[in-house]
Amino acid sequence: MAVNPDTFRDALAQWPSGVTVVTTLADGNWHGMTASSFSSVSADPPLVSVCLLKGIYTHDLIATSGVFGINILAADQTELGKRFAGMIPDITDRFEGVDCHTSETGVPLFDHALAWIDCRVVFEYEGGDHTIFVGEVLDAGNPRKSAPLLYHSRSWGQFADQLPEKAAVADVGITRLETETGVDLSADKTALAAAGVAVSPAEVVVDSRDPAAVEAAVEAQANVGIDRVVLLHAFDPDRHDAVLFAASNLARGGFTQVVLDDTAADANPLIVRQRLVDVSVRIKPSVTGVCLRDHAGLGLANALAALKSGVTQFDTALGGMGGLIATEDVLYLMELLNISAGASRGATVDVARSLVGNPDIAGAIEPRPTWTL
């Protein structure tokens, strides 16, 4: 007995897949459509396949031209997937505003896809109402390192956020306070370190807006012997690619910890997610860290977004000194999320209380609500 068609479609809808845009050309004109029925076939020789419904325009063009491209979409390219699926009716030219290039076959390949594959059809197989096109891979590229766009149960999505099992906290505020006031806080710093919070670890500071500074830091890393670098202005909303480039170069240059600093209070949860998802994947195995500011009440929201984006190092300041997110608040957040920080929140709060009671630095920090939680 034949399976019920609706049941069959519903069953297949439970299979999660990546999302691609299949491109081809006819008479020099570009064409493309969204498809998820793509798979690898062989590594030697390199072969891939795409399965397309007979009668649709792209199917007929590939059958005639004998060439096609595969563009694998990233999690932030849902709009692009919907555009090439014909789900945005106001768009007449699907390629408008999409940065593309060509390689061996002349088909359009997306500059900002996770990956692109340029193919020549070598086999065609009947597959019921579909045709299975097997393509020889003539060229391929990986422009980005990020999370993929997924399609499941007729919905667009991405991998669920997975919080880290552990993360580290460093306090960079107490040493700055000591320097600014000239007050000896060595006893407090010792107590803070005993609580499990790193105190002002050695670091190289680099401005992400200065490519020459990034290059100089990379060249000097081996001689300096410092593995940690702080990248200033790392959440500038207009400098996504520049920050990725800088972070990648610093990690490749030997820095094992790259801390993105919210220097100008640009960060919000959306920017944090977009920036860190790309950075954390790109710089592995180097550790991704952040130094966030508690502006507009977004401190913990940004910290949570950072944790969801692969961050395992937080630069903070007791009591939120200097506008940074408070050490105690971050430890409290990790405690709620069952993330091991390797530090005692109670002992950390005790150090903060001692600073409040120090008349030589009166007003430097104020009590936090998390002290009593």
N, C-alpha and C positions, 0 to 999 in steps of 0.2 A: 504494500500500500504506500502511495506517495505521501511524503510529508506535507502537511498543510503549509502553503506559502507564507502566511502571516507568522506561523510558528517558526518557520525556518529563518525569516528575516529577524524576528525578535531574538532568536538564539544567536545569530551572527552579531547582533548589536551588542551582545555582552562581551565581545572580543575587543579589548582595547588596542588601538593602533596609533602609530604616528600619523602625521598629516604631511602630505607633499603637494606641491603644485607641479603638474606634468606640463611641460612646454614643448612646442614644436613650431614649425613654420611652413608657410605655403606662399609661393610667389614673393618671397622676401618679407612677408608679413608675419608677425609674431602671434601666437595663439597659446592659450593655457587654460587648464582646469584643475580644480582641487581633486585629489584622489588619495585614498588610503590603502588601496590594494596594490601596494608596492612591496617587493621583497628582494633580498639577495639570493642569487642562484649559485654562483661559483666564484672562487677566489683565483683559480688558475685554469683557464683564462678568466679575467674579471667579467662576470655577467650579472645582470640584474633583470628583473621582470616587472612589468606593470600590466594590470588586467583592466580592460576598458569595455564598456557596453557597446555593442555593435550599433551603428547608426548615429551615434553622437558625433558632433563635428570633429572634435579632437581625435577620436578614433580613426575617422576616415583620413584626416590629415597625416597622422603617423603612418597609416597603411600606405599612403601615397608617397610621402617624403622619405620614409625609412629612417628617420632620426627623431630623437626625443631627449628632453632634459628632465631630470628629477631635482626638485628644490625642496629640501627638508626644512620644515618651518620650526621656529623657536616658540617657546611658551608665550612670548609677548607679540606674536604675529597672528593672533586670532582674526583680526580685521582683514589681513591679507588672505587668509584661508577662506573667509566668507566672501570676499570680493571675487576670488576666482571660482567660487562655487555658485556664483550668480545670485547671492543672497543680499546684495546691496544694489537695488534696482536703479538708483540714480547714476551709477557709474557706467559710462559708455565705453571708456578705454580702460581695461583692467590693468594695463601696464603703466598708466599715468602715475608719475611720482615714485615708481618702483625702480631703484637703481639696479641695472642689469649690465651684463657683459656677455660676450660670446667666446667660444673656444674653438673646438675642432669642427663641430657640425653646423655652427651658426645659430643654434637655438638659444633663446634667452635664458641666462643663468643668473639667479638673484645674488647680488653682492652681499646682502646681509642675511642670507639663509644660514641655518646651522651648517648645512653642507649642500653642495650641488654636484650632480653627476651628468656628464655629457655622453650620450649613447648613440650607437648606430644599431638599427634592428638587424639581427642575424637569424632569428627564428620567429615564426608566427604559428600559434597553436589555437585550434578551435576549443572553446570552453563554454559550450552551450550558447547562451545569448551574449557572451563576452568573447573577446579575443585576448589571448595571452601573448604580449609582445616581449620577447627576450632581447635585451640589448647588450652589445659589447661595449664596455666602458672604455671610452677613448681618453677621458680626462675627468678629474674630480678635484674638489677643493673643500676646505673646512674654514670658512670665514669667521665663524664664531664658536665659542665654547659656552653653552648655556643649557638650560633645561628645555626639553622638547615640548612642542604642542601635541596634545593627545586628543583622540576622538573615541568616545565610549557612550553607548546607549543613546546615540543621536545627539550627543552634547559635546561641546568643546571643553577641554580642561588641561590640567597639568598635574605633575606628581604632587601628592599630598606633602605638606610640610612635615619634616621630621626633626624634632628638636635634638640637639646634641645631648649626650649623656653627661658631659662635663664641660665646663668652661672656666677660664681663669680671669681674675680681676686684679688690676694694678691701680694703685692710687698715685696719680701724678700731681695732685693738688698740694699735698703737704710740703713737698720740697719747694714748690714755687712759693708757697706762703713763707717758708723759712727764708728764702732768698729775698723776697720783697720786704719783709719786716726786720730781718736781721736777728730774729729771736731764735734761740737754740731749741729746736724741736726734736733733737736726736732721740730722746727717751720715748717720745710718742711714735716716732718712726720705727724704733725697735719693737715697740709693743704692737704696732700695726703689722709688721713683718711676722711677728710671733703668732698673730691671729690668722696668718695664711694669705695676707694680701701683699703682693709685690709692691715695693715702694720705688717709684721713679726709676724703672730699669733703664740701662744704658741704651741709647738710641741715636739714630741719624735722622735728622729732620729735612724733608725735601718738599719744595713747593711744586705741586702737580702742574702748575701753569708755566713752569720753566723747564723745557726739555733739556736744556744744557745742564741744569742742576741734577736732573734724573740721571743723565749720562755720567756726570762727574761722580755721583754717589755709587753707581755701578762699578766704575773704574777703581774707586777707592776702597770698596768693600773688603777686598782681601787683605789690604794693608791695615785698615782700621780695626778689623777683628770684631766688629759689632754686627750681630745678625738681625737686629730689629730696626725697622725704618718706619717713620711716621710721615704719611703723605698728606700735606696740607691742601685745603680747598677740594677735598675729595668728593664732596656731594654737590658741587656746582651743577645745577640742572642742565646747563648748556655745554658741559664738557664730559659727557659720558665716555665717548671713544678715547678722548685724551687721557682720562683717568685710567681706563682699562689698559691703554698702551703703557702708561707710566708704571702701574702696578705689575704688569706682566714683565716688563724689563727689569724692575727691581728684584722680582722673585727669581728670574732667570740669572740675574747677576749675583745671586748668592744669599740674599736676605731671606731668612726662614720665617720671618714674621713681618707682615705688612699691615700697618694700622692706618685706616682711613679716618682722617680728622675732619670733623664738621666745623671748620675754622670760622666760616661766616654765617653759621646757623641756617644753612640751606636745607638741612635734612627734614624730611617728613616721611611717614611710613612708606608711601609709594616710591619716592626716590631711593630710600634705603633698600627696598626690595629690588628695584630694578638695577641699582648699582652693584649691590653685594652678590646677587645671584650670579651675575656675570663674572665679577672679580673672583669670588671664592672658587669657582670652577676653573678659571683661567690660571690661577697662581698655584694650584696644588702641585706638590705637597706642602708648600708654604702655608703658614697659618694666617687666616684673615682676622684682623682686629678692627675695632672702631673706638673712636673718642668722640662721644656725642654730647651735645649741649641740651640742657633742659629748657628750651625756649618754647613759649606758647603752650606750656603744659604737655609737650609731646615727648618728653624724655623717655618714659617707660614704654610708650607706644613704639617709639623708634627702636628701643632696646629689644622689644619683643620681635619686631620685624627683622632685626639683625640676627637674633637667635634662629629664626625660621629660615634665614638665608645662608646659614653655614658659618656664622661668626662664633668663634670660641675664645676670643680675647677682648676684654673691655677695659679701656682706660677711663678712670673715674676720679672723683675728688670727694673726700669726706665733707658731708654737709652741703654738697653741691657748690663748693668753692669755685670761683671764677666762671660760674655759669655752666659748669660741666654737670653731667648726670651724677647723682650722689652714689658713692660707693655702697652705702647702706641700702639704698633703694634697689640697686642692681642685685645685691645679695638676697634681698627679700624676694624679688621677682624670681630668681633662680630657685629659691627655696620653695616657692609656690608651685613651680613647674617641675620639681624633682630633678633639677639639674645640679650635679655636684660641682661646687665652686672650690672645694678644698680649703675653705676659709670659714672661720667662726663669725657669724653675724653679731652675736652678742659681744664678743671681744672687740669687734670693730666698732660697735656702737659705744663701748666703754672709752675707746680712744677718742672718738668724736666728742663725747661728753667732757673729757678732760680738756680738749681744746676750747670748748665753750667756756669752761671755768678758768681759763688762763687769762689773767688781766692784761698781760702784755700783748695779746692779740684780740682784745675785746671786739666783738662784732664781726670777726672774720667769718664765722659760720653761725648758722642758726639751727636750733633743734628741728629734726625731721619727724613727720608723723610716723614713719616706719620704726622709729626708736622704741615705740611702746607696743608694737605689734608682735 
